């Protein structure tokens, strides 16, 4: 947890250091999440489930270097599939990505990476399955890795991988409170599109 907080602090300090001549743009980002939960022990056969994300974003870019960052505030639905059932948890995600763009003015590629913080705002808090009770925690953090293209400076389409670093879920047998908790982390891919103004 201390490592995650340190990464977030370093990222915020880097934002302050971005030169004043950076181009600043606002936009809206949305897309599809394909997520699952990775547990510390093999207690459940978790499959992928689909959700969505949507929210405002801001992007700053230093024109000649192609370097910059983007920051978003996203309502994001994640979870896992188990057999015929899907369990979803709703979050407010705040990803902060360092971004490098390259290519021609009309179409550019980009690479992005950085930390994110998640705050649970709804969905499944507790559920029972196969003699285990699962609980969602209120806060999570991790890293994003992404790549994509920008078309005519206004439309970005990309693929992103989310690597959860904190324990977002705990699981215990329903019949015993003394057994050690198993923990789970969010993992997933997302396909995103953003319109920048």
C-alpha positions as a Python dict, from the first residue, in 0.01 Angstrom:
ca = {
    (1, 'X'): (0, 0, 0),
    (2, 'X'): (284, 241, 84),
    (3, 'X'): (436, 169, -256),
    (4, 'X'): (110, 262, -432),
    (5, 'X'): (80, 588, -237),
    (6, 'X'): (443, 671, -322),
    (7, 'X'): (377, 617, -693),
    (8, 'X'): (71, 844, -678),
    (9, 'X'): (269, 1119, -503),
    (10, 'X'): (553, 1101, -757),
    (11, 'X'): (299, 1120, -1041),
    (12, 'X'): (135, 1430, -890),
    (13, 'X'): (474, 1599, -845),
    (14, 'X'): (551, 1523, -1211),
    (15, 'X'): (229, 1698, -1311),
    (16, 'X'): (337, 2015, -1133),
    (17, 'X'): (662, 2010, -1328),
    (18, 'X'): (494, 2004, -1671),
    (19, 'X'): (578, 2329, -1853),
    (20, 'X'): (318, 2602, -1887),
    (21, 'X'): (331, 2578, -2270),
    (22, 'X'): (172, 2232, -2262),
    (23, 'X'): (-149, 2205, -2465),
    (24, 'X'): (-445, 2138, -2237),
    (25, 'X'): (-759, 1965, -2368),
    (26, 'X'): (-1077, 1830, -2213),
    (27, 'X'): (-1281, 1534, -2327),
    (28, 'X'): (-1510, 1243, -2254),
    (29, 'X'): (-1391, 881, -2231),
    (30, 'X'): (-1595, 563, -2236),
    (31, 'X'): (-1573, 198, -2326),
    (32, 'X'): (-1609, -168, -2236),
    (33, 'X'): (-1442, -345, -1942),
    (34, 'X'): (-1356, -716, -1960),
    (35, 'X'): (-1264, -795, -1601),
    (36, 'X'): (-1216, -1072, -1348),
    (37, 'X'): (-1087, -1116, -991),
    (38, 'X'): (-760, -1296, -923),
    (39, 'X'): (-769, -1469, -581),
    (40, 'X'): (-465, -1561, -371),
    (41, 'X'): (-586, -1922, -346),
    (42, 'X'): (-772, -2134, -598),
    (43, 'X'): (-1106, -2108, -418),
    (44, 'X'): (-1324, -2021, -715),
    (45, 'X'): (-1318, -2061, -1091),
    (46, 'X'): (-1359, -1693, -1182),
    (47, 'X'): (-1433, -1606, -1544),
    (48, 'X'): (-1435, -1274, -1724),
    (49, 'X'): (-1742, -1055, -1717),
    (50, 'X'): (-1822, -739, -1909),
    (51, 'X'): (-1895, -394, -1774),
    (52, 'X'): (-1839, -36, -1886),
    (53, 'X'): (-1663, 287, -1794),
    (54, 'X'): (-1757, 649, -1867),
    (55, 'X'): (-1649, 993, -1754),
    (56, 'X'): (-1464, 1319, -1817),
    (57, 'X'): (-1091, 1343, -1884),
    (58, 'X'): (-821, 1605, -1923),
    (59, 'X'): (-506, 1574, -2132),
    (60, 'X'): (-190, 1786, -2139),
    (61, 'X'): (69, 1742, -2411),
    (62, 'X'): (405, 1909, -2487),
    (63, 'X'): (381, 1944, -2869),
    (64, 'X'): (744, 1903, -2979),
    (65, 'X'): (823, 1616, -2741),
    (66, 'X'): (502, 1419, -2782),
    (67, 'X'): (501, 1364, -2404),
    (68, 'X'): (222, 1448, -2165),
    (69, 'X'): (-37, 1297, -1935),
    (70, 'X'): (-406, 1228, -1909),
    (71, 'X'): (-623, 1224, -1600),
    (72, 'X'): (-980, 1091, -1588),
    (73, 'X'): (-1270, 1051, -1346),
    (74, 'X'): (-1454, 737, -1453),
    (75, 'X'): (-1761, 551, -1335),
    (76, 'X'): (-1642, 193, -1390),
    (77, 'X'): (-1815, -143, -1356),
    (78, 'X'): (-1594, -447, -1284),
    (79, 'X'): (-1641, -795, -1144),
    (80, 'X'): (-1624, -1161, -1233),
    (81, 'X'): (-1830, -1436, -1386),
    (82, 'X'): (-1895, -1762, -1200),
    (83, 'X'): (-2085, -2021, -1401),
    (84, 'X'): (-2408, -1860, -1521),
    (85, 'X'): (-2380, -1572, -1270),
    (86, 'X'): (-2200, -1238, -1288),
    (87, 'X'): (-2102, -1032, -983),
    (88, 'X'): (-2043, -662, -1046),
    (89, 'X'): (-1895, -389, -832),
    (90, 'X'): (-1918, -22, -925),
    (91, 'X'): (-1623, 214, -876),
    (92, 'X'): (-1513, 570, -929),
    (93, 'X'): (-1172, 521, -1094),
    (94, 'X'): (-911, 797, -1112),
    (95, 'X'): (-637, 692, -1357),
    (96, 'X'): (-335, 917, -1414),
    (97, 'X'): (-128, 811, -1715),
    (98, 'X'): (197, 936, -1860),
    (99, 'X'): (141, 939, -2238),
    (100, 'X'): (379, 942, -2535),
    (101, 'X'): (244, 1017, -2883),
    (102, 'X'): (424, 951, -3210),
    (103, 'X'): (342, 960, -3581),
    (104, 'X'): (185, 1202, -3826),
    (105, 'X'): (-43, 1495, -3739),
    (106, 'X'): (-349, 1323, -3890),
    (107, 'X'): (-301, 986, -3720),
    (108, 'X'): (-75, 918, -3421),
    (109, 'X'): (-2, 620, -3207),
    (110, 'X'): (33, 649, -2832),
    (111, 'X'): (162, 451, -2535),
    (112, 'X'): (39, 520, -2182),
    (113, 'X'): (110, 394, -1832),
    (114, 'X'): (46, 509, -1478),
    (115, 'X'): (-128, 452, -1145),
    (116, 'X'): (-497, 454, -1066),
    (117, 'X'): (-711, 473, -752),
    (118, 'X'): (-1057, 311, -720),
    (119, 'X'): (-1337, 395, -477),
    (120, 'X'): (-1629, 151, -449),
    (121, 'X'): (-1964, 327, -491),
    (122, 'X'): (-2211, 44, -553),
    (123, 'X'): (-2282, -303, -679),
    (124, 'X'): (-2227, -625, -488),
    (125, 'X'): (-2084, -563, -137),
    (126, 'X'): (-2125, -923, -14),
    (127, 'X'): (-2227, -1244, -184),
    (128, 'X'): (-2218, -1615, -108),
    (129, 'X'): (-2099, -1884, -346),
    (130, 'X'): (-1988, -2246, -291),
    (131, 'X'): (-1972, -2218, 91),
    (132, 'X'): (-1765, -1897, 76),
    (133, 'X'): (-1870, -1542, 150),
    (134, 'X'): (-1705, -1272, -62),
    (135, 'X'): (-1674, -908, 44),
    (136, 'X'): (-1576, -610, -170),
    (137, 'X'): (-1346, -351, -10),
    (138, 'X'): (-1397, 24, -36),
    (139, 'X'): (-1062, 126, -188),
    (140, 'X'): (-823, -15, -443),
    (141, 'X'): (-521, 95, -645),
    (142, 'X'): (-302, -39, -920),
    (143, 'X'): (-134, 30, -1253),
    (144, 'X'): (-262, 90, -1607),
    (145, 'X'): (-82, 1, -1930),
    (146, 'X'): (-230, 113, -2260),
    (147, 'X'): (-177, 174, -2631),
    (148, 'X'): (-389, 318, -2906),
    (149, 'X'): (-430, 566, -3189),
    (150, 'X'): (-540, 928, -3214),
    (151, 'X'): (-721, 1037, -3529),
    (152, 'X'): (-738, 1402, -3645),
    (153, 'X'): (-637, 1517, -3293),
    (154, 'X'): (-989, 1463, -3155),
    (155, 'X'): (-1065, 1090, -3138),
    (156, 'X'): (-860, 837, -2941),
    (157, 'X'): (-923, 462, -2949),
    (158, 'X'): (-716, 232, -2730),
    (159, 'X'): (-667, -92, -2541),
    (160, 'X'): (-581, -82, -2171),
    (161, 'X'): (-474, -344, -1913),
    (162, 'X'): (-549, -289, -1544),
    (163, 'X'): (-321, -457, -1289),
    (164, 'X'): (-468, -434, -940),
    (165, 'X'): (-204, -406, -666),
    (166, 'X'): (-426, -386, -357),
    (167, 'X'): (-667, -649, -225),
    (168, 'X'): (-1011, -549, -352),
    (169, 'X'): (-1193, -856, -217),
    (170, 'X'): (-1179, -1102, 72),
    (171, 'X'): (-1331, -1448, 101),
    (172, 'X'): (-1401, -1674, 401),
    (173, 'X'): (-1597, -1995, 450),
    (174, 'X'): (-1953, -1908, 555),
    (175, 'X'): (-1945, -2160, 841),
    (176, 'X'): (-1622, -2036, 1003),
    (177, 'X'): (-1499, -1688, 1095),
    (178, 'X'): (-1163, -1809, 1227),
    (179, 'X'): (-1025, -1930, 893),
    (180, 'X'): (-769, -1703, 729),
    (181, 'X'): (-913, -1473, 462),
    (182, 'X'): (-833, -1530, 97),
    (183, 'X'): (-781, -1208, -95),
    (184, 'X'): (-859, -1102, -451),
    (185, 'X'): (-735, -831, -687),
    (186, 'X'): (-908, -674, -985),
    (187, 'X'): (-761, -762, -1325),
    (188, 'X'): (-891, -672, -1665),
    (189, 'X'): (-877, -530, -2013),
    (190, 'X'): (-1071, -233, -2142),
    (191, 'X'): (-1143, -101, -2488),
    (192, 'X'): (-1174, 275, -2472),
    (193, 'X'): (-1273, 564, -2695),
    (194, 'X'): (-1227, 930, -2608),
    (195, 'X'): (-1341, 1251, -2777),
    (196, 'X'): (-1122, 1554, -2704),
    (197, 'X'): (-1220, 1917, -2751),
}
